[in-house]
Amino acid sequence: MNEISEETVRADVRDWLAANWDPNLGLLEWRNKLIESGWGAPHWPKEWYGRGLPVGFVPVVDDEFERAGAVTVARTGIRTLAAATILAHGSDLHKEKFLRRILTGEDTWCQLFSEPGSGSDLAGAMTKAELKGNKWVVNGQKVWTTSAHRADYGLLLARTDLDKVKHKGLAYFILDMKQPGVEVVPLRQMNGHASFNQVFITDAEIAPEFMVAADGDGWEIATTTLMHERRGADSLRRQPQASDRPERIYREEADEIAIALEPYKWYPQRTGRVDLVIERARETGANADPATRQEIAKLMIRSKCAEWLARRARAAQAEGRPQGPEGSLGKLAASAIARQANEVHTMISGADAMLTGEDSPSDGIIAEILVSTPALSIAGGTDEIQKNIIAERVLKMPKEPRSDTDRPFRDVPKNIVK
Ligand SMILES: Cc1cc2nc3c(=O)[nH]c(=O)nc-3n(C[C@H](O)[C@H](O)[C@H](O)COP(=O)(O)OP(=O)(O)OC[C@H]3O[C@@H](n4cnc5c(N)ncnc54)[C@H](O)[C@@H]3O)c2cc1C
């Protein structure tokens, strides 16, 4: 067998695209063809729409698609987390029913983990699933659920057994979001966007075959989803850019991207937009102020270090090395940089930083930065939780004392009385 290398992969995908890419096809028709070839998700197993290639080759394949101007499989939103979890733990039925439609973009997904009383303490989930006859019947409330208002399916963590210890009494389900008993209520954020929802679940039914793995395995499977979330949603990581080319397939893709990215429109601002700092300092003349220059330099140094850390993590991943501490360190660094960028933007723009509307600095983007950066310290695990992870798992410091893992969950004191 020929040795696989960057050159052979590049040549193979280039040949396939030369023979098959046709911008006059419809989006769905093209994606089905792409999925059959395995080039849509080249690191997935061959029997499930992939080519079984090491994940490090994905950027090589992406490069060739970009060079040819070819449309890829659907990659936005929670669908990549759903795919990664189903590939790791799902049954053949799950893979058959969901994977292809994830790649074609026909189905969208959301992540039903956090609840009003359990976010950091995710294993304290109180949403209940009870087996009644031949169905699981679910009751409870989820919150912070990004894109639930558009989702066809949800990745649901629910408690099936109050008499088991906290982490053992959970199961992981695939919930049909369009069924009766699932009510999605949007929440408005302080930056004006409405990306999240509350999801009220009342007697919603799930057929037993839509439990992932076995009853009691919920926590382990949720950990897989979270690991992929922290790592940046698997390696289908390059986000699609809408093209303004005239052919139908580009217009269909642009519509899809616009809808899918609507909840994430403000996400660039939550990073603090370090990229705007120097331009703004020049525009306002703040670059002549020594104190501001010092703060800008500190921010740039921190931001560069974080970039190198991320590159080191990507290089390790490409070589197939296990994930090191870079994920938690990088997430924590990103929060610190966002907060620092907030301060620097405020120094540069002064009170104008609060303005929105036509005459505001950078069309209101600076104001949006100020009210969006707190999200980075919360989403996907708060700063404090990252610090606990680094202390316990990386530095091997003693674990926090716990009083919730040595008894049935029923007897653990809780915030919420049920
Ligand atoms: C942009 C964004 C998108 C999100 N999308 C989703 C989604 O799609 N699906 C979903 O399920 N969830 C989602 N979340 C929810 C997110 O995962 C939770 O907000 C997060 O895990 C924190 O949980 P919490 O809000 O309940 O805070 P809490 O857990 O109540 O924490 C409150 C405070 O206490 C601190 N704290 C808690 N425990 C400890 C501890 N052991 N040690 C030290 N300090 C501690 C926290 O750091 C925090 O400062 C999203 C959040 C954001 C901001």
The ligand as an SDF file (V2000), in Angstrom:
LIG
                    3D

 53 58  0  0  0  0  0  0  0  0999 V2000
  -21.9580   32.0760   25.0480 C   0  0  0  0  0  0  0  0  0  0  0  0
  -22.4830   30.8880   25.8440 C   0  0  0  0  0  0  0  0  0  0  0  0
  -23.0430   29.8220   25.1710 C   0  0  0  0  0  0  0  0  0  0  0  0
  -23.5350   28.7170   25.8840 C   0  0  0  0  0  0  0  0  0  0  0  0
  -24.1380   27.7030   25.1940 N   0  0  0  0  0  0  0  0  0  0  0  0
  -24.6090   26.6280   25.8750 C   0  0  0  0  0  0  0  0  0  0  0  0
  -25.3120   25.5790   25.1870 C   0  0  0  0  0  0  0  0  0  0  0  0
  -25.5130   25.6170   23.9640 O   0  0  0  0  0  0  0  0  0  0  0  0
  -25.7660   24.5150   25.9040 N   0  0  0  0  0  0  0  0  0  0  0  0
  -25.5810   24.4190   27.2500 C   0  0  0  0  0  0  0  0  0  0  0  0
  -25.9940   23.4050   27.8260 O   0  0  0  0  0  0  0  0  0  0  0  0
  -24.9730   25.4070   27.9550 N   0  0  0  0  0  0  0  0  0  0  0  0
  -24.4840   26.5250   27.2940 C   0  0  0  0  0  0  0  0  0  0  0  0
  -23.8760   27.5560   27.9900 N   0  0  0  0  0  0  0  0  0  0  0  0
  -23.8410   27.4750   29.4450 C   0  0  0  0  0  0  0  0  0  0  0  0
  -22.4660   27.3330   30.0680 C   0  0  0  0  0  0  0  0  0  0  0  0
  -21.9090   26.0710   29.8410 O   0  0  0  0  0  0  0  0  0  0  0  0
  -22.6240   27.6440   31.5710 C   0  0  0  0  0  0  0  0  0  0  0  0
  -23.0560   28.9800   31.6720 O   0  0  0  0  0  0  0  0  0  0  0  0
  -21.3360   27.4500   32.3350 C   0  0  0  0  0  0  0  0  0  0  0  0
  -20.9820   26.0990   32.3990 O   0  0  0  0  0  0  0  0  0  0  0  0
  -21.4520   28.0180   33.7660 C   0  0  0  0  0  0  0  0  0  0  0  0
  -22.5630   27.5340   34.4190 O   0  0  0  0  0  0  0  0  0  0  0  0
  -23.6010   28.5170   35.1810 P   0  0  0  0  0  0  0  0  0  0  0  0
  -23.9320   29.6280   34.2530 O   0  0  0  0  0  0  0  0  0  0  0  0
  -24.6970   27.6830   35.7250 O   0  0  0  0  0  0  0  0  0  0  0  0
  -22.7500   29.1480   36.3840 O   0  0  0  0  0  0  0  0  0  0  0  0
  -22.5170   28.5110   37.8110 P   0  0  0  0  0  0  0  0  0  0  0  0
  -22.0530   27.1090   37.6480 O   0  0  0  0  0  0  0  0  0  0  0  0
  -23.7220   28.7510   38.6510 O   0  0  0  0  0  0  0  0  0  0  0  0
  -21.2980   29.3820   38.3550 O   0  0  0  0  0  0  0  0  0  0  0  0
  -21.4860   30.6440   39.0070 C   0  0  0  0  0  0  0  0  0  0  0  0
  -20.1200   31.1240   39.4750 C   0  0  0  0  0  0  0  0  0  0  0  0
  -19.5920   30.1890   40.4680 O   0  0  0  0  0  0  0  0  0  0  0  0
  -18.2950   29.7320   40.0730 C   0  0  0  0  0  0  0  0  0  0  0  0
  -18.1190   28.3270   40.4520 N   0  0  0  0  0  0  0  0  0  0  0  0
  -19.0050   27.3150   40.2520 C   0  0  0  0  0  0  0  0  0  0  0  0
  -18.4790   26.1530   40.6900 N   0  0  0  0  0  0  0  0  0  0  0  0
  -17.2390   26.4230   41.1660 C   0  0  0  0  0  0  0  0  0  0  0  0
  -16.2020   25.6300   41.7390 C   0  0  0  0  0  0  0  0  0  0  0  0
  -16.3330   24.3070   41.9030 N   0  0  0  0  0  0  0  0  0  0  0  0
  -15.0510   26.2530   42.0840 N   0  0  0  0  0  0  0  0  0  0  0  0
  -14.8950   27.5870   41.9190 C   0  0  0  0  0  0  0  0  0  0  0  0
  -15.8620   28.3900   41.3820 N   0  0  0  0  0  0  0  0  0  0  0  0
  -17.0010   27.8150   41.0060 C   0  0  0  0  0  0  0  0  0  0  0  0
  -18.2870   29.8880   38.5480 C   0  0  0  0  0  0  0  0  0  0  0  0
  -16.9620   29.9820   38.0540 O   0  0  0  0  0  0  0  0  0  0  0  0
  -19.0820   31.1730   38.3460 C   0  0  0  0  0  0  0  0  0  0  0  0
  -18.2520   32.2910   38.5300 O   0  0  0  0  0  0  0  0  0  0  0  0
  -23.4300   28.6950   27.2980 C   0  0  0  0  0  0  0  0  0  0  0  0
  -22.8780   29.7920   27.9810 C   0  0  0  0  0  0  0  0  0  0  0  0
  -22.4430   30.8920   27.2570 C   0  0  0  0  0  0  0  0  0  0  0  0
  -21.8780   32.0740   28.0230 C   0  0  0  0  0  0  0  0  0  0  0  0
  1  2  1  0
  2  3  1  0
  2 52  2  0
  3  4  2  0
  4  5  1  0
  4 50  1  0
  5  6  2  0
  6  7  1  0
  6 13  1  0
  7  8  2  0
  7  9  1  0
  9 10  1  0
 10 11  2  0
 10 12  1  0
 12 13  2  0
 13 14  1  0
 14 15  1  0
 14 50  1  0
 15 16  1  0
 16 17  1  0
 16 18  1  0
 18 19  1  0
 18 20  1  0
 20 21  1  0
 20 22  1  0
 22 23  1  0
 23 24  1  0
 24 25  2  0
 24 26  1  0
 24 27  1  0
 27 28  1  0
 28 29  2  0
 28 30  1  0
 28 31  1  0
 31 32  1  0
 32 33  1  0
 33 34  1  0
 33 48  1  0
 34 35  1  0
 35 36  1  0
 35 46  1  0
 36 37  1  0
 36 45  1  0
 37 38  2  0
 38 39  1  0
 39 40  1  0
 39 45  2  0
 40 41  1  0
 40 42  2  0
 42 43  1  0
 43 44  2  0
 44 45  1  0
 46 47  1  0
 46 48  1  0
 48 49  1  0
 50 51  2  0
 51 52  1  0
 52 53  1  0
M  END
$$$$
